[in-house]
Amino acid sequence: HSVYKIRYHMVTAVKYRKALLIPEVEECITETLRGISERYEIVIDEVGFDQNHIHIVCGAPPRMAPLRIISIINLS
């Protein structure tokens, strides 16, 4: 048995850094992340929005690579 607590701070930007993250879009992204958290073994701790990028603090089991986590989030 093992115990782990791995946390990643991931930042993803809007294409061309355009200021597109209005409250309606933020709500949609938050709902999508909630669904990802339910489907995969990814724990979304916090989500922060700026006008042109998103900060996501999340955790996952050690067997899941950070690249896999960001790929799941970006493709959803």
C-alpha positions in Angstrom: 0.0 0.0 0.0 1.1 3.5 -0.6 0.1 7.1 0.2 0.6 10.0 -2.1 -0.4 13.5 -2.6 0.8 14.9 -5.9 -0.4 18.3 -7.0 0.2 20.0 -10.3 -0.2 23.7 -11.2 -1.1 23.8 -14.9 -1.6 26.9 -16.9 -3.4 26.8 -20.3 -3.7 29.8 -22.5 -6.4 30.9 -25.0 -5.1 30.8 -28.6 -3.3 34.0 -29.5 -3.8 35.1 -25.8 -7.2 36.7 -26.8 -9.3 37.9 -23.8 -12.2 35.5 -24.3 -12.8 34.2 -20.8 -16.1 35.9 -19.9 -18.2 34.5 -17.0 -20.4 32.3 -19.3 -17.3 30.6 -20.7 -15.8 30.2 -17.3 -18.9 28.5 -16.1 -18.8 26.1 -19.1 -15.1 25.3 -18.4 -15.8 24.7 -14.7 -18.6 22.2 -15.6 -16.3 20.5 -18.1 -13.6 20.1 -15.5 -16.1 18.7 -13.0 -17.1 16.1 -15.6 -13.4 15.2 -16.2 -12.9 14.8 -12.4 -15.8 12.4 -12.3 -14.7 10.3 -15.3 -10.9 10.1 -14.6 -8.8 9.8 -11.5 -8.0 13.5 -11.6 -8.9 15.7 -8.6 -9.4 19.3 -9.5 -8.5 21.4 -6.4 -8.8 24.9 -7.7 -9.5 26.7 -11.0 -8.6 30.3 -11.5 -9.4 32.4 -14.6 -7.7 35.5 -16.0 -8.8 37.1 -19.2 -6.6 35.0 -21.5 -5.5 32.0 -19.5 -6.6 29.4 -16.9 -4.8 28.1 -13.8 -5.7 24.6 -12.7 -4.4 23.0 -9.5 -5.0 19.3 -9.7 -3.8 16.0 -8.5 -3.7 12.4 -9.8 -2.2 9.1 -9.0 1.6 8.8 -9.6 1.0 6.4 -12.4 -0.6 9.1 -14.4 1.9 11.4 -16.1 1.4 15.2 -16.1 1.3 15.2 -19.9 -1.6 12.7 -19.8 -3.5 15.0 -17.4 -3.1 18.1 -19.5 -4.0 16.1 -22.6 -7.2 14.9 -21.0 -8.1 18.5 -20.0 -7.2 20.1 -23.3 -9.1 17.5 -25.4 -12.3 17.6 -23.4 
